[in-house]
Amino acid sequence: MILQDKTMPDMPVLSKSNLSKSVPAIQIENVHKHFGDLHALNGIDLTILQGEFFALLGPNGAGKSTLINILAGLLKATQGKVSVMGHDVVSDYQAARMALGVVPQELVFDPFFNVREMLRFQAGYFGRGRENDAWIDEVIGNLGLTDKAHTNMRKLSGGMKRRALIAQALVHKPPVIVLDEPTAGVDVELRQILWEFIKKLNGEGHTIILTTHYLEEAETLCQRVAMMKQGKVIALDTTANLLSKLPGKNLRLTLGNAALPTTLLPMLKSGENGIFTLALTELSQVEFALSELRVANIAVEDMQLLEADLEDVFMSLVGEKSARKKQAGEKVESV
């Protein structure tokens, strides 16, 4: 697929061989954003290279959506500079918008058109005409929308609407794609279809920026991760380096119908349906856990010693329970 189009002469052709030499896909310099007394973004500095698969993580209220809205031109930074593919989002906003495709969290769609019509209209906003139909067909096919192409947007299920919104963000072939919680509340099939297509686009040179509360997605897909808290970037590194900084391990125990002894509750990371995960800071705690289970006369049906994952890193830095954690079988509030 060709990433440079005649209607976008300023867009550089991306290739894996020239990523380090090209301008950054995203450049964010000392960005602040105030909403009255609220300091939503507090001095964000971030450089994302062309071709990266990059994760932007943080609890609700960390400032992720505010930063994305500034990238997309929906908000203006109080202070600082933001550029997309070398184009300032304020002074060179048209080129910056051409270079960016954003998949929002909200299901926002035009109720008067079918899927194909909606995508053609969206492409038209970026100066694309009938010559773009082949790309529209490719996007529709890769997102599993072929049999829904002539269905009115109002009649689509929630999952199909989500696919159509992803297609809408891709319809003008943007070199930079922002996915803001793209798999929130969707089924496994859509996740698999979406990630296969997005990985294909990334392999062809597109820059992908992902925000998600499903941290295993970020761990599997992304080369680098930035973690935000209270409007600041508190960690920025490769996924491998972030994982290496957390020496602890997890002990997963299957106990059937038995409850976890109260002496082990301080170590409890999650627990559901008789399967408990304990956070270990040192290996000697394995023997302590097994000893406490023997004292309580609880049989261990299965036991696994697991390496720390990105969720553990996130928890150690952010210090809040994630939406997907459960403690002793009880749901916890999402972050």
C-alpha positions in Angstrom: 0.0 0.0 0.0 1.3 3.5 -0.9 1.2 5.9 2.0 1.9 9.0 -0.1 -0.9 10.4 -2.1 -1.0 13.0 -4.9 -3.4 15.1 -2.8 -1.0 15.1 0.1 2.4 16.1 -1.5 3.9 17.1 1.9 3.4 13.6 3.4 6.7 11.6 3.5 6.6 8.0 2.3 7.2 5.7 5.3 9.5 2.7 5.3 11.0 0.7 8.1 14.5 1.7 6.8 14.1 5.4 7.3 12.0 5.6 10.5 14.9 7.0 12.6 15.8 9.7 10.0 12.3 11.0 9.3 10.4 13.6 11.2 8.5 12.4 14.3 4.9 11.2 13.7 3.9 13.1 16.8 5.9 15.8 18.6 4.5 17.2 21.8 6.5 19.9 23.6 5.8 21.3 27.0 2.0 21.1 26.6 -0.2 22.4 29.3 -4.0 22.6 29.4 -6.1 24.4 31.9 -9.9 24.1 32.4 -10.4 26.9 34.9 -8.5 25.8 38.1 -8.0 22.3 36.8 -4.5 21.7 35.4 -5.5 18.8 33.1 -2.1 18.6 31.3 1.0 19.6 33.1 4.1 19.9 30.9 3.7 16.9 28.5 6.8 16.2 26.4 6.5 13.2 24.1 8.0 12.2 20.8 6.5 9.3 18.8 8.4 8.1 15.8 7.0 7.2 12.4 6.0 3.5 12.3 5.8 3.0 16.1 3.0 1.1 17.8 2.7 3.2 20.9 0.6 2.9 24.0 -0.7 5.8 26.0 -2.0 4.5 29.3 -3.4 5.9 32.5 -6.5 5.9 34.7 -9.6 7.9 33.9 -8.8 11.6 34.5 -5.1 11.2 33.7 -5.4 13.5 30.6 -5.2 11.0 27.8 -8.4 12.2 26.1 -7.5 15.8 26.5 -4.2 15.2 24.8 -5.9 13.3 21.9 -8.4 16.1 21.5 -5.5 18.6 21.2 -3.9 16.4 18.6 -7.1 16.2 16.7 -7.7 20.0 16.9 -10.8 19.7 19.1 -9.1 21.6 21.9 -6.3 24.1 21.9 -3.4 23.8 24.3 -3.0 26.6 26.9 0.7 26.4 26.4 3.1 24.3 24.3 3.4 23.0 20.8 2.0 19.9 19.1 2.7 18.6 15.6 1.6 15.7 13.5 4.1 14.5 10.8 5.9 17.8 11.2 2.7 20.0 10.8 1.7 22.2 13.7 -1.9 21.4 14.7 -2.6 25.2 15.1 -0.6 27.0 12.4 -0.7 24.2 9.8 -3.9 22.6 10.9 -5.1 21.4 7.5 -2.0 19.3 6.8 -2.0 18.1 10.4 -5.7 16.9 10.1 -4.9 15.2 6.8 -2.2 13.2 8.5 -4.3 12.0 11.4 -7.1 9.5 11.8 -8.8 9.2 15.2 -11.1 6.4 16.4 -13.1 8.0 19.3 -14.5 6.2 22.4 -18.0 7.4 21.7 -20.3 5.9 19.1 -20.9 9.0 17.0 -22.4 8.4 13.5 -24.5 9.9 10.8 -27.9 8.2 10.9 -29.0 9.1 7.4 -26.5 7.0 5.4 -25.4 3.4 5.0 -21.8 2.3 5.8 -20.4 2.8 2.3 -22.1 6.2 1.8 -20.8 7.4 5.2 -17.3 6.4 4.3 -17.5 8.1 0.9 -18.7 11.3 2.6 -15.9 11.1 5.1 -13.3 10.6 2.4 -14.7 13.6 0.6 -13.9 15.9 3.6 -10.3 15.1 2.9 -10.5 15.7 -0.9 -10.9 12.0 -1.8 -13.3 11.1 -4.6 -14.2 7.9 -6.5 -10.6 7.0 -6.9 -10.6 6.2 -3.2 -13.3 3.5 -3.6 -10.7 0.7 -3.8 -9.3 1.7 -0.5 -12.8 1.9 1.0 -13.5 -1.6 -0.2 -10.2 -2.8 1.4 -11.1 -1.2 4.7 -14.6 -2.6 4.7 -13.4 -6.1 3.9 -10.6 -6.1 6.5 -13.0 -5.0 9.2 -15.7 -7.6 8.4 -18.2 -5.0 7.1 -18.7 -6.4 3.6 -22.2 -7.7 4.2 -23.2 -4.5 6.0 -21.8 -2.0 3.4 -25.3 -1.1 2.3 -27.0 -1.2 5.7 -28.1 2.1 7.3 -25.9 3.0 10.3 -28.9 3.1 12.6 -29.6 -0.5 12.0 -26.1 -1.8 12.9 -25.4 -3.5 16.2 -23.1 -1.7 18.7 -20.1 -3.9 17.5 -20.8 -3.1 13.9 -21.1 0.6 14.6 -17.7 0.4 16.3 -16.2 -1.3 13.1 -17.7 1.5 11.0 -16.2 4.2 13.1 -12.8 2.5 12.8 -13.2 2.4 9.0 -14.2 6.1 9.1 -10.9 7.0 10.8 -8.9 5.1 8.2 -10.8 6.2 5.1 -8.3 8.9 4.0 -5.2 6.7 4.5 -3.8 8.7 7.4 -0.1 7.9 8.2 -0.9 8.4 12.0 -3.8 6.5 13.6 -5.1 7.1 17.1 -7.2 4.4 18.7 -9.0 5.7 21.8 -10.3 2.6 23.7 -11.2 0.9 20.4 -12.1 -2.5 22.0 -14.0 -1.2 25.0 -17.2 -3.3 25.3 -16.8 -5.2 22.1 -16.7 -9.0 21.4 -13.6 -11.2 21.0 -14.3 -11.5 17.2 -14.0 -7.8 16.7 -10.9 -7.5 18.7 -9.2 -10.2 16.7 -10.3 -8.7 13.3 -9.3 -5.2 14.4 -5.9 -6.1 15.7 -5.0 -8.2 12.6 -5.8 -5.2 10.4 -4.1 -2.7 12.6 -0.9 -4.8 12.8 -1.0 -5.1 9.0 -1.2 -1.3 8.7 1.6 -0.8 11.2 3.7 -3.3 9.3 3.2 -1.1 6.2 4.5 2.0 8.0 1.5 3.6 9.7 2.1 5.0 13.2 -0.4 3.6 15.7 -1.2 5.3 19.1 -3.4 3.2 21.4 -5.2 4.0 24.6 -6.7 1.1 26.4 -7.7 -0.3 29.8 -7.0 -3.8 28.5 -3.3 -3.7 29.4 -2.6 -7.1 27.9 -3.3 -5.6 24.5 -0.7 -2.9 25.1 1.8 -5.4 26.3 1.3 -7.7 23.3 1.1 -5.0 20.6 3.1 -1.9 21.6 6.8 -1.4 21.4 6.8 1.6 23.7 4.5 2.8 26.5 3.8 6.1 28.1 2.0 6.1 31.4 0.1 9.2 32.5 -1.2 10.3 35.9 -2.8 13.6 36.9 -1.8 15.3 33.6 1.9 14.2 33.7 3.9 11.4 32.0 5.2 9.4 34.9 6.8 6.6 32.8 8.1 6.3 29.3 10.0 3.3 28.0 9.9 0.2 25.9 7.5 -2.4 27.0 10.4 -4.8 27.7 12.3 -2.3 29.8 9.2 -1.4 31.9 8.6 -5.1 32.6 12.2 -5.6 33.6 12.0 -2.9 36.2 9.5 -4.9 38.3 11.2 -7.8 39.9 8.1 -9.4 41.5 6.2 -12.5 40.3 2.6 -13.7 40.6 1.5 -16.9 42.1 -1.8 -18.2 40.6 -3.6 -20.8 42.8 -6.6 -22.9 41.9 -8.4 -23.8 45.1 -11.8 -25.0 43.9 -14.6 -23.9 46.3 -12.2 -23.0 49.2 -11.8 -19.4 50.3 -8.3 -17.9 50.6 -6.9 -17.8 54.1 -7.1 -14.4 55.7 -3.3 -14.4 56.3 -2.8 -14.3 52.5 -5.3 -11.5 51.8 -2.5 -8.8 51.9 -0.9 -10.5 49.0 -4.1 -10.9 47.0 -4.0 -9.4 43.5 -7.2 -10.9 42.1 -9.6 -13.7 42.8 -12.6 -15.2 41.0 -14.2 -18.6 40.7 -11.7 -20.3 43.0 -8.7 -19.0 41.2 -6.5 -16.5 43.2 -3.5 -14.6 42.1 -1.0 -13.5 44.7 1.6 -10.7 44.1 5.0 -11.8 45.3 7.9 -9.5 46.1 10.3 -12.5 46.8 10.2 -16.2 46.0 10.3 -17.2 49.7 6.6 -16.1 49.8 5.7 -19.2 47.7 6.6 -21.4 50.7 4.7 -19.1 53.1 1.6 -19.2 50.9 1.7 -23.0 50.7 2.3 -23.3 54.4 -0.7 -21.2 55.2 -2.8 -23.3 52.9 -1.7 -26.5 54.6 -2.5 -25.0 58.0 -6.0 -24.2 56.7 -6.3 -27.7 55.3 -6.9 -26.3 51.8 -5.9 -28.5 48.8 -4.2 -26.8 45.9 -5.7 -28.1 42.6 -3.2 -26.2 40.4 -0.4 -23.7 40.9 1.5 -21.5 38.4 4.4 -19.0 39.0 4.0 -16.2 36.5 6.2 -13.2 35.5 5.0 -9.7 36.2 3.0 -8.1 33.4 2.3 -4.6 32.3 -0.7 -4.4 34.6 1.6 -4.9 37.5 3.9 -2.1 36.3 0.8 0.1 35.8 -0.4 -0.6 39.3 3.0 0.0 40.9 3.2 3.4 39.2 -0.4 4.6 39.2 -1.4 3.0 42.5 -5.0 2.4 41.6 -7.1 -0.7 40.9 -7.8 -1.2 37.2 -11.3 -1.8 35.9 -10.5 -5.4 35.1 -9.2 -6.4 38.6 -11.4 -8.2 41.1 -10.6 -8.9 44.7 -12.0 -11.9 46.4 -14.6 -12.3 43.8 -16.0 -8.8 44.2 -15.9 -6.2 41.4 -13.9 -3.1 42.0 -14.5 0.4 40.6 -13.0 1.2 37.3 -10.2 3.8 37.1 
